[in-house]
Amino acid sequence: MSEKDLYGGLIRLHILHHAGEEPIFGLGIIEELRRHGYEISAGTLYPMLHGLERRGYLLSRPEQSGKRARRIYEITPMGREALAGAKIKVKELFGELFEGDTGEKS
C-alpha cells in the first residue's frame, strides 16, 4: 500500500469540507490541496470528484466563465451528513494517535 492509498480518504474529506464551505471546481481544489501538502494530479482528482458525486455526496453543474467552461461541485445533504460523521471519527482517531504523545519513542 502506498502513501497515496492512505491519503485518499483524507483528500476526500478535504474535498467534502471545502465543498461544504463554498462551491468548488477541479483546479481550485487541486491548488487548495497543494497548500496542505498534497500533490494531486487532475487524473487523480477528477475520478475522486466523480466518485463522490456517484455516491451522492456531491452534485455538479457546468458553469461558463467567459470562454472557460468548468464543472462546479457542491456538497449535498447526504455529503454534509457523511462529513459530520467523519469529523467524529477523525477527532476520535486524532485523540488516539496523539493522546499522551510526548514526542518520545518507547
N, C-alpha and C positions, 0 to 999 in steps of 0.2 A: 504494500500500500504506500502510495506517495503522499507527500505533504499536500498536494492538490486535492487528493481524495479526502484528507482530514479537514481541509479548509472549505470544502464545497458547501457544507451545511452552514458554516459561519457566513459565507458570502451570500447565501440565500437569505439568511436572517438580515444581513445588511441591506439587501435589496428591499425586503419587505418593510424594514424600518424606514428607509428613505422614501419609499412609495407611500408610506403612511403619513409622512410629513408633507409631501407635495408630489404631483405627477413627475415621473422620471422618464428618461429616454436613454438609449444604449450608451452613447459616447459620454453623456453626463455621468452616468453611474460608473462607467469604467474609470473616469477621472476621480470620482469620489472614492472608489475602492483603492485606487493608486495612493491617495492621500493616507489611507490606512495601512499601506504596505503590501497590498495585494496587487500583483502584476497579472492582469487577466486580459486575454485577447477577446476580440469580438466573437471569434469562433467558439469560445468557451462561454461567454456571457449570454449570447442570444439563445442557445439551447436551454440555458437556465431560465431565462425570462419566459420562453415558450412553455417550458415545463411547469413553471409556477402558474402560468395562465391556464394551461390544460387542467391543472388540479383545482382551479377556481380561486386561487389566491390573488391573482392579478387580472385586470381587464385592460385591453389595449384598444387604441383607436389611432387611425392615421391623422397626422396633422401637417398642414402645409405651412411652411415658414419661408416666404419669398419663393425662391426656386428650389429650396430644400424641402423634401418630404421626410418626415420621421414618424416613428411609431411611439406613441406616448402610453405609458403604463401607469395604472392607478391601482391601489390596493382595494380589494373587495371586502365586504363584511366578513366573509369566511377567512380572508387573509388577515384581517385585524384580530379575529378570534385566535387563529393559529399563532400569530405573533405574540399575543398576550400569554398564551400557554407556553410558548418557547421562552419568553422572558423569565417565567417562573423557573423553568428547568435550567436555564443558563445561570440564573442567580444561585440556585442550589449547587450547580457544578462549580461555579466560581468559588463559593464558600468552601467546598470540598477540596478544590485544588490549592487554595491559598490559606485555608484555616490553619492558624498556628505556624505559618511559613515564616521562618526567621532568616531564610536565605542560606542556612547551613544544611549540609547533606549529612544524613545519618550513616 
